[in-house]
Amino acid sequence: MVNGEFLTLFIPLLIIMDPVGNLPLFLTLTAHHPPGRQTAIAATACGTATAILMLFGLTGDSILRFFSITLPAFQLAGGLIFFIYALQMLNLIPAGIKSSAAEEEESLHKENVALVPLATPLLAGPGAITAILVWQQDPLRQIPLWILTEIILAACGVTFVVFYLGRWLHRLLGVGGIGVVTRLTGLLLSVIAMQFVVDGLSGVLA
């Protein structure tokens, strides 16, 4: 797989995981921790997200066969999920699909937030898992497992760097800057969502 093809999968996964958009929540949930503890929480969250996505990358065949789910059905479902995420990132609908306001409020009082809600559902949520399953099943791509592993590691690695530099990035970008980045990535995600729907419809009508 050439670099261009790698980027066509890495960039969508990174957009779906949305590290910049999730940065304010990460900083809020870890505000009472010293910098060293914040780094440990970021590493645990990203490492756990990597393990979750790799699990679905390894077991995708079995899961879809067990439930008798076709690839076009998963592409259509994934496109719908991505489009809802995109609308949230564009502030066109209220947030609350990855995690509800009640769950986020409860997380503020948790001592360890690395696993829930950071690793899942914020990073390795329904959107990221769906993307991994679709790519793993797509006969046109035929992605080797080691390439899929590299994509997951790269996306989670970038997310860790964003969280690690969180305080500095928040000062640099501010609330407005983070909002602009989130809206731009939301626009890209809406296009990715439509492509998933087009691919799913093509498979149904073929």
RAVEN-V826823 format. One line per field, one symbol per residue. psi: psi as a letter, one per 30 degrees, with the letter a starting at -180 (. if undefined). A space follows every 10 residues. Layout:
psi: ???
//
This chain:
psi: kleeeeefee eeeeeefiee efeeeeeefg egkleeeeee eeeeeeeeee eeeeefeege eeeeeeghkl eeeeeeeeee eeeeeeeefg hflklgeekl eeeeeeffgk ejgeekgeek gediaeeeee eeeeeffjfe ehkleeeeee eeeeeeeeee eeeegeeeee eeeleeeeee eeeeeeeeee eeeeeeeeee eeeef.
//
